[in-house]
């Protein structure tokens, strides 16, 4: 992890790509119900807000471990959201 700025960019890119994939699915499947896909978008936004708030936390003693845990959580949450998209 290079720095805080790169971590914020990674969070933005990963979750932005997931939201974009949901929009592509909705556009490709207009006859299907969009309730589940909208829930995925909502969960991606909540995840984004949570991770950015954790990145911006100032009361952290071991920043390297803190950022590493945020990065691993981003990977975990991202994979969960991608699996949900694939099940649509």
N, C-alpha and C positions, 0 to 999 in steps of 0.2 A: 504494500500500500504506500503510494508516494505521499499523498497528503489528503487533507480534508476536502479540498476542491475536487480531486479526482474521485473520491468516494461519492460525493454528491452527484457528480456527472454520471457515474455508474448507476446509481439509484434511479436517476432521471431516465437514462437510456433504457435500462432493463424494463422498468415499469411502463415507460412510454411505449416501448415496442409491444408489450403485452396488451395494452389498451388498443393500440393500432391493430393488432391481430384480431381482437374481438370485433372491432368495427369492420374489418374485412370479412369476417365470418358473417356478421349481421347483413352486410351488403350482398354477400354471396347466397344467403339463405333468407330472402325476404318473407317467405311463407311460414317460417318457423317462429315459434314464440321467443321473444327477446328477453323474457324475464330473467332467465338464468345468465345470459350474457351480460345483462345490466348489473347483476349481482357481482359478477367477476370484476367489472369495471369499478364498482363501488369498493370492493375489497382491495383492488390495486391502489386506489386513491388513499384508502385508510392506511395501507401498508406504507405508501410513500410518505404520508404525513408523520407516521410513527418513526420511521427510519431517519427522516430529516431532523426531527426533534431530538432523537438520540445523538445524531452527529453534532448538533449544535449545543449539546449539553456541556457546560463549563466545569462542572464539579466532578471531573473524572481524574483519578490518580494515575492510572496506567493507560495512557491514550492508545498505545499500540495494541494492547489486548482489547480495549474497548472498540476500536475501529475494526479489528479482526473479527470480533463477534458480530458487529453490524454487517460486515461483508458476508459472513457465513449465513446470517439470517436472511439477507437479500437473496442469496442463492437458494435457500430452502423455500422461502415464500414464492420466489419466481418460478421454481419448478412446480410447486403446488398449483399455482395459477395456470401454468402452461398445461398441466395435466387436466385441469378443469376445462380448458379451452378445447383440448383434444377430445374430451368426452361429449362435447356439444354435438 
